[in-house]
Amino acid sequence: MIKRTLYFGNPAYLSKQQKQLKVTEPKTNNELGSIPIEDIGVMLLDNYQITITHGLIVALTHNNTAIISCDERHLPQGLMLPMDGHTLQTERLRFQIEMSEPLRKNLWQQTVKAKVENQASLLQIVEKENKRLKALVPQIQSGDPDNIEGRAASVYWKVLFEETNFTRQRYGVAPNAHLNYCYAVLRAIVARALVGSGLSPTIGIFHRNKYNSYCLADDIMEPFRPYCDELVYNMWQEGEIDSEEITIEQKRKLLSIATVDVQYDKQKSPLMVGLSRTTNSLYECLAGERRKIVYPQFLIN
């Protein structure tokens, strides 16, 4: 079953009633609706006048729901996940902690290759030249010592938005903010899937910043980023993005990243569902049960 992604942008009182998330209008105390907690995968809170009860938080985290809080700029700022997401979590964490350096480098090589291949596929889908990206794929070595990932990104962004002077930056002109927003939601979905597979989002393969609590999530989300890029690119091409401000309607579209179709071999599945296949395959690599992480391939008609 596809888990739902919920967005709350108005004042609300959120509580638990039996096994339901109950939404109440705070001024009138009128009930606005209820949703089965078991159906919720991601919940985004984007208003400082939202109140959420502790009982609901416990029920949501028990359900492995990712709770995202937004800052004063209405951008995702905080993420809450369950501490215990799998019955064999201690054993699985041991495999993760004891990961050898050769395995770490090999897994990063696989990840960079999957990312660049998906970037090249997206360029093909939008009828842009992708030969330079394809030529870089065979050059990706264990651990990516030559930073092919960075070199590919430089080519990719110039070609994807070749009609403009767009530069991919954390804080820059549109559609940078929209990309950041979509990536933040994707990061939360990836972290949720990792926890569900008994892994810690903190202990990374390549990312190792001591100030980053989601290093592994940042690693595993890399091949999934082009799905965000496609979503934002289509909005840009349709003229829906004309400033750095992210509207409510745009947020709705960006939150749909959880349900976009991804393809594994010849099977399609929603991204949130497919991610569990990726994170479970990562655990199997750490446990020595398989050699490759299962990443999706971009759909090309």
Steps between C-alpha positions, in 0.01 A plus 500: 500500500625849414547710812355850490696826514314765702563876493368737770542869416224656714451521877379164628474283808620148419419220739451124517152353527506123518715411194426819309675835457233752591522854354322778693467871422652666810275809521163335444594153626326356194627164381631535144562132436688188600747266331608146596848527651609177330447669161745786567860482377612864514346799680619856440420776752525848348333743743617626839142477630479124464468306826569126502443275800764270640267205465473563127878536465552163669241334278651650184857400583380152594357487147841610357355832384752773416392829665650808331489847656550819297673825599390863463588485127261204463791270414548154659723545803450208742432128467368254758538123449453196726807379692399137459387423146581129466492191723861413410629856522797427730632227270452714191669800660800280580541413131473869417757608760745225397479580128844454343666780304507299172126432535434865581684613188328240282154602621578865430618409149167325440309799636681759286460282191125465560468876552688599184311241293168640624616856427591392145161332461316813612689707243391251236138521616497880468676471163833643610851382406629236743806353329743680732331353807491151351871526424573569867325186632781252409751729673338460843738299716475355850448789741477746206851641564480718186174663613307396192184580695597868520616515140176341383294748703677794336408369155151389602374832637638700207325274250172457690445877533698602193243766405586700815805601701392269782764394750423227752552652847362444846387862514447636151247613245199290401455212475769431763255539788256257338774244447608541863145450622451184297840364609412563866180298466688226313764493774232441762347217295842338458577532872163341580575205270845451655354489850237254378783275378671512839779737392614830647466802269806647675776253409580578137679335212661815359356794695675524837448854625495484880227767509270302266251262661385357167820404318369165375172658386704754302693213340204284402285786372753593228363274220148616592576872460426501124138416582482831689682670214243373249212622717650849538613518136148427375357767731762744370424419137127547558564849637380405849820626665564871452666597829692358795179482706345155533121519489259259670406348164866452412560330835219256426667406175843468661360277774378263229862382468404221742262346247676550166557176308847346513609188316694204636591262219164477320276580796360842589423614852445830686829650618419459869428130448803445279731662754442211738637268234810719470563524875441128554748420224751732671468299820552177304821649356620587851416148620685339209182354351522689170749717312291779349259761632172495309443849362218600261552586134329799344193418291566573133203451268 
